């Protein structure tokens, strides 16, 4: 037995023949879509789980940076006690970042400085007896320097930057 379905074309005498297997196939597809729709909707709008704890403890920010300029030599030092505590995660080291601009080139004083890494101080390279880490650099006259010290972990992730230290020469 054949089912006749009128064609949407302009020719009203043209028809498409639908065999019983085609009708069954269309009904099976429609039934599957109706059954799968609630499953897909339930999976898509589920309740979110609780927040995950951090994968590691954050390092404390570098604080109490001592700044000394003697002649044309800058010395930055900061205490290591917060990083040597047994209850804290120990950093792999500290990165010192520097931004230097000539006084005449400061076109946008409100813009954030463009820092470049000036030094990478490994925590293991600092003697255990030393109470602080030290960074020194020779400064040139006619520049505004900005520094920032950031501790980093073994995987390279940085935490807790220091305040920006600005020096005019």
C-alpha positions as CSV (number, residue, x, y, z in Angstrom):
1,X,0.0,0.0,0.0
2,X,1.3,3.4,-0.9
3,X,0.6,6.7,0.8
4,X,0.3,9.7,-1.4
5,X,1.6,13.1,-0.2
6,X,1.0,16.2,-2.3
7,X,4.1,18.1,-3.3
8,X,4.6,21.7,-2.3
9,X,5.5,22.6,-5.9
10,X,3.1,24.5,-8.2
11,X,2.2,21.4,-10.1
12,X,-0.7,20.1,-8.1
13,X,-0.7,16.8,-10.0
14,X,2.8,15.8,-8.9
15,X,2.9,13.5,-5.9
16,X,5.6,11.8,-3.9
17,X,5.3,8.2,-3.0
18,X,6.0,7.3,0.6
19,X,6.6,3.6,1.2
20,X,5.7,2.1,4.5
21,X,9.4,1.7,5.5
22,X,9.8,5.5,5.0
23,X,6.8,6.2,7.2
24,X,8.2,3.9,9.9
25,X,11.7,5.5,9.7
26,X,10.3,9.0,10.1
27,X,8.2,8.0,13.1
28,X,11.2,6.3,14.7
29,X,13.3,9.4,14.2
30,X,10.6,11.6,15.6
31,X,10.1,9.4,18.6
32,X,13.9,9.3,19.3
33,X,14.1,13.1,19.1
34,X,11.2,13.4,21.5
35,X,12.8,11.0,23.9
36,X,16.3,12.4,23.7
37,X,15.2,16.1,24.1
38,X,14.5,15.9,27.9
39,X,17.7,14.0,28.4
40,X,19.8,16.7,26.6
41,X,17.9,19.5,28.4
42,X,18.5,17.9,31.8
43,X,22.2,17.5,31.1
44,X,22.6,21.1,29.9
45,X,20.9,22.9,32.8
46,X,22.2,21.1,35.9
47,X,23.0,22.6,39.2
48,X,26.6,23.8,39.5
49,X,28.8,22.2,42.1
50,X,30.5,23.9,45.0
51,X,33.6,26.0,44.2
52,X,36.9,24.1,44.1
53,X,39.6,25.0,46.6
54,X,42.7,26.7,45.3
55,X,45.3,24.2,43.9
56,X,48.0,25.9,45.9
57,X,48.5,28.5,48.6
58,X,49.2,32.0,47.4
59,X,52.5,33.6,48.2
60,X,52.5,36.7,50.3
61,X,53.1,40.0,48.5
62,X,56.6,41.4,48.7
63,X,56.5,44.0,51.4
64,X,58.8,46.4,53.3
65,X,61.1,46.9,50.3
66,X,64.0,49.0,51.4
67,X,65.2,51.4,48.7
68,X,68.7,53.0,48.9
69,X,70.4,55.1,46.2
70,X,74.1,55.8,46.8
71,X,75.6,57.8,44.0
72,X,74.3,56.1,40.9
73,X,73.7,52.7,42.4
74,X,70.3,51.6,43.5
75,X,69.9,48.8,46.0
76,X,66.5,47.2,46.7
77,X,66.2,44.7,49.6
78,X,63.2,42.9,51.1
79,X,62.8,40.6,54.1
80,X,62.8,36.8,53.5
81,X,61.2,35.8,56.8
82,X,57.6,35.6,55.4
83,X,58.9,33.1,52.8
84,X,61.0,30.9,55.2
85,X,58.1,30.1,57.5
86,X,57.4,26.4,57.7
87,X,53.7,26.9,57.5
88,X,53.9,28.7,54.1
89,X,54.6,27.6,50.6
90,X,58.2,28.5,49.6
91,X,58.8,30.4,46.4
92,X,61.2,29.3,43.7
93,X,62.5,32.9,43.5
94,X,61.8,36.5,42.9
95,X,61.6,38.5,39.7
96,X,62.5,42.1,39.6
97,X,60.8,44.1,36.9
98,X,61.9,47.5,35.7
99,X,60.4,50.2,33.6
100,X,62.7,53.1,32.5
101,X,61.6,56.2,30.6
102,X,63.6,59.3,29.7
103,X,62.1,62.4,31.4
104,X,61.2,63.9,28.0
105,X,59.6,60.7,26.7
106,X,56.8,60.5,29.4
107,X,53.9,61.3,27.1
108,X,51.3,59.6,29.2
109,X,52.0,59.9,33.0
110,X,48.6,58.1,33.8
111,X,49.4,55.1,31.6
112,X,50.7,52.0,33.3
113,X,54.5,51.5,32.9
114,X,55.8,48.8,30.6
115,X,57.8,46.5,32.8
116,X,60.6,44.2,31.6
117,X,62.3,41.6,33.7
118,X,65.6,43.0,35.1
119,X,66.6,40.1,37.3
120,X,65.6,36.6,38.4
121,X,66.8,35.8,41.9
122,X,66.5,32.1,42.8
123,X,65.4,31.4,46.3
124,X,67.9,28.6,46.6
125,X,70.8,30.9,45.6
126,X,70.1,33.1,48.7
127,X,72.1,31.9,51.7
128,X,70.0,30.7,54.6
129,X,71.7,33.1,57.0
130,X,70.8,36.1,54.9
131,X,67.7,38.0,56.4
132,X,66.8,39.7,53.1
133,X,67.1,39.4,49.3
134,X,69.1,42.1,47.5
135,X,69.0,43.6,44.0
136,X,71.4,46.3,42.8
137,X,71.5,48.3,39.6
138,X,73.4,51.2,38.2
139,X,71.1,54.1,37.3
140,X,71.6,56.7,34.5
141,X,70.7,60.3,34.9
142,X,67.7,61.7,33.1
143,X,65.4,58.7,33.6
144,X,62.5,57.8,35.7
145,X,62.7,54.2,36.9
146,X,60.0,52.1,38.2
147,X,60.6,48.7,39.9
148,X,58.4,45.9,41.2
149,X,59.3,42.7,42.9
150,X,57.2,39.5,42.4
151,X,57.7,36.1,44.0
152,X,57.1,33.1,41.7
153,X,56.5,29.4,42.1
154,X,58.3,26.4,40.6
155,X,55.8,26.3,37.8
156,X,56.6,29.9,37.0
157,X,53.3,31.3,38.3
158,X,53.7,34.7,39.9
159,X,52.0,36.0,43.1
160,X,51.9,39.0,45.3
161,X,53.6,41.9,43.5
162,X,55.2,44.6,45.6
163,X,54.1,48.2,45.3
164,X,55.7,50.1,42.4
165,X,58.9,51.8,43.5
166,X,59.5,55.0,41.5
167,X,62.9,56.7,41.3
168,X,63.7,59.9,39.4
169,X,67.3,60.5,38.4
